[in-house]
Amino acid sequence: MLQKIVLQCTYEGDQRASYNWGSLFHGFLIKVLPPQVAAKLHDSQVRPFSQYVLPQPDQQLNWIIGLWDTTIAEHIVEMIMPLTQIEIQNKSLNLRVVGIQRTSESETEYFSRFFTDRPPGRRYELEFVTPCTHRQEGTYALFPSSELIVNSLYQRYSAYGQEVTLDDPEAILQLARHIRIVRYNLHSAVYYLENTKITGYMGKITLVVNGPDQLARLAGAMLSFAEYSGVGIKTALGMGGVRIREIP
């Protein structure tokens, strides 16, 4: 089951909301989860959720959580859906939850969007709404590539997909070779994580998928998975928040 939860929050005071608050909201999430669940998440190499903060006008913000692991998701949904307030102690903030939107789709529903009789999507716009980067040769990448995006998504996608799996390294290589960045409008952006400053990028790119229809369908399914999983490193801590849309 794929799920997305959007919490609409308001707050008082002079502070300006920032996507950098994502790490603080991660801390809040871990704190409200049962201790055994929090411990399991701490030990997991790939956390089965993403989350990030999007500032809104007039002292408002949206907290977006993407879920794809059924067991962990049940605990997160159980703790998040009844919330009326969110306390961020590091900022001395008490936010009021004024609206919650939750959407979900089963694995069958998700893959039916791509593996149907209609022609496969060939163009996608990927918007990075919080700073994104990848570890590359011991440093942080300042610009995306098809290989970096595909490899990032593969790690999370392979942990989710049961009906359509990607266990063949050659298939991953072919996907990267047949997905091209044809347009971009990006700028560098810094994400502050405790005492660490990570420089990445934000903005939009346009991707074109070449090759056979079946490969294009698989590419569409994996790229669209970014809406739930995020892209790049530290997506559970607020980085790599993504919106994606198919371009006719």
C-alpha positions in Angstrom: 0.0 0.0 0.0 1.3 3.4 -1.0 0.2 6.3 1.1 0.7 10.1 1.3 -0.3 12.2 4.3 -0.4 16.0 4.2 -0.8 17.8 7.4 -1.7 21.5 7.1 -0.4 23.4 10.1 -0.4 27.0 11.4 1.8 28.6 14.1 2.2 31.9 15.9 5.3 34.0 16.4 8.0 35.7 14.3 9.8 32.6 13.1 9.7 31.8 9.3 9.0 28.3 8.3 11.7 26.5 6.3 12.3 23.2 4.6 15.2 22.9 7.0 12.6 22.1 9.7 12.2 18.7 8.1 14.8 17.2 10.4 12.9 18.6 13.5 9.7 17.0 12.3 11.5 13.7 11.8 12.5 14.0 15.4 8.9 14.6 16.5 7.8 11.6 14.4 10.3 9.3 16.0 9.4 10.5 19.4 5.6 9.8 19.1 6.1 6.3 17.7 6.2 3.3 20.0 9.8 2.7 21.2 10.1 -0.7 19.5 9.1 0.8 16.2 11.5 3.8 16.6 14.3 1.3 17.4 13.5 -0.7 14.3 13.6 2.4 12.2 16.9 3.4 13.7 18.5 0.1 12.8 17.1 0.0 9.2 19.5 0.9 6.4 16.7 2.3 4.2 13.9 3.9 6.1 10.5 3.0 4.6 9.1 6.5 4.6 10.0 10.0 3.4 8.9 13.3 4.9 9.5 17.0 4.3 8.2 20.4 5.2 6.9 23.0 2.7 6.5 26.5 4.0 3.2 28.3 3.1 2.2 32.0 3.3 0.9 33.5 6.5 2.6 31.4 9.1 1.5 28.1 7.7 3.3 25.0 6.5 2.5 21.6 5.1 4.1 18.5 6.5 4.2 15.7 3.8 4.8 12.1 4.7 5.2 9.3 2.1 4.7 5.7 3.2 5.3 2.4 1.4 6.0 -0.2 4.0 2.7 -1.7 5.3 3.9 -2.6 8.9 5.7 0.7 9.7 3.0 2.7 7.9 0.3 1.3 10.1 2.1 2.6 13.2 2.8 6.0 11.6 -0.8 6.5 10.4 -2.1 5.5 13.8 0.0 8.2 15.5 -0.3 10.9 12.9 -3.9 11.0 11.9 -5.4 12.0 15.3 -2.9 14.9 15.8 -4.3 18.3 16.6 -1.0 19.8 17.7 2.7 19.3 16.9 5.3 20.5 19.4 8.8 21.2 18.1 10.8 21.8 21.2 14.0 22.8 19.5 12.2 25.8 18.0 9.8 26.4 21.0 7.0 25.9 18.5 3.5 24.6 19.1 1.8 24.1 15.7 -1.9 23.6 15.3 -3.0 21.0 12.8 -5.9 22.5 10.9 -6.3 19.9 8.2 -5.1 16.4 7.2 -5.3 14.8 3.8 -4.6 11.1 3.3 -4.4 9.3 0.0 -3.6 5.7 -0.7 -3.5 3.2 -3.5 -2.8 -0.5 -3.5 0.1 -2.1 -5.4 -2.4 -3.3 -8.0 -3.9 0.1 -8.4 -0.5 1.8 -8.7 0.9 -0.5 -11.3 -2.3 -0.5 -13.3 -1.6 3.2 -14.0 1.4 2.2 -16.1 0.9 -1.4 -17.3 -2.3 -0.9 -19.2 -3.3 -0.8 -22.8 -2.7 3.0 -23.1 0.6 4.1 -24.6 3.3 4.5 -22.0 4.4 7.9 -20.7 7.6 9.2 -22.4 8.1 12.6 -20.8 8.1 13.5 -17.1 8.7 16.7 -15.1 10.4 16.1 -11.8 10.4 19.0 -9.3 12.7 19.0 -6.3 10.9 21.0 -3.7 13.5 20.5 -0.9 17.3 20.2 -1.4 18.4 17.0 -3.1 21.8 15.4 -3.5 23.5 12.1 -3.9 26.7 10.7 -2.5 29.1 10.4 -5.5 32.8 9.5 -5.2 33.0 10.6 -1.6 31.3 14.0 -2.1 27.8 15.4 -2.7 26.5 15.7 -6.3 25.6 19.3 -7.2 23.6 18.2 -10.3 21.4 15.2 -11.0 21.9 12.5 -13.6 19.7 9.7 -14.9 22.0 7.2 -13.2 21.9 8.9 -9.8 18.1 9.2 -9.9 17.5 5.6 -11.0 19.9 4.1 -8.5 18.4 6.2 -5.7 14.8 5.1 -6.6 15.8 1.5 -7.1 16.9 1.1 -3.5 13.5 2.0 -2.2 11.4 0.7 -5.1 12.9 -2.8 -4.9 11.9 -3.0 -1.3 8.3 -2.2 -2.2 7.4 -3.8 -5.5 6.1 -7.4 -5.4 4.1 -7.5 -8.6 6.7 -5.8 -10.7 10.2 -6.4 -9.3 13.7 -5.1 -10.3 16.2 -7.8 -9.4 18.2 -7.7 -12.6 21.1 -5.3 -12.5 21.1 -5.2 -16.3 17.5 -3.8 -16.2 18.6 -1.0 -14.0 21.4 -0.2 -16.3 19.0 -0.1 -19.3 16.6 2.1 -17.4 19.4 4.6 -16.7 20.6 4.5 -20.3 17.1 5.2 -21.7 16.1 8.0 -19.4 17.6 11.4 -20.4 17.5 14.8 -18.9 16.5 17.2 -21.7 15.7 20.3 -19.8 16.5 21.8 -16.4 15.9 24.8 -14.3 17.9 24.2 -11.1 19.8 26.1 -8.5 22.0 25.2 -5.6 20.5 24.9 -2.2 21.7 24.2 1.3 20.1 21.9 3.8 21.2 22.3 7.5 21.2 19.1 9.5 22.2 19.6 13.1 25.8 20.8 12.8 26.2 19.7 9.1 25.6 21.8 6.0 24.8 19.8 2.9 24.8 21.6 -0.5 22.5 20.1 -3.1 20.1 21.3 -5.8 16.4 22.3 -6.1 14.2 23.1 -9.1 12.8 21.2 -12.1 14.1 18.8 -14.7 12.4 17.2 -17.7 13.0 13.6 -18.4 12.5 11.7 -21.7 12.2 7.9 -21.7 13.3 6.1 -24.9 13.3 2.4 -25.7 10.6 -0.3 -25.9 7.2 0.3 -24.5 7.7 -2.2 -21.6 10.8 -0.4 -20.5 9.0 2.9 -20.7 6.2 1.5 -18.5 8.7 0.3 -15.9 10.5 3.7 -16.0 7.2 5.5 -15.4 6.3 3.3 -12.5 9.7 3.8 -10.8 10.0 7.6 -11.5 6.5 8.2 -10.2 7.4 6.2 -7.0 9.5 9.3 -6.1 6.3 11.1 -5.0 6.3 8.7 -2.0 10.0 7.8 -1.5 11.8 11.0 -2.4 15.0 11.1 -4.3 18.6 11.1 -3.1 20.0 10.9 0.5 18.3 11.7 3.8 14.7 11.6 2.5 13.5 10.6 5.9 15.1 13.7 7.3 13.5 16.2 5.0 15.7 16.2 1.9 14.8 15.1 -1.6 11.1 16.0 -1.6 9.7 15.5 -5.1 6.7 16.3 -7.2 6.4 14.5 -10.5 3.9 14.8 -13.4 3.7 13.2 -16.8 3.9 15.6 -19.7 1.7 14.8 -22.7 
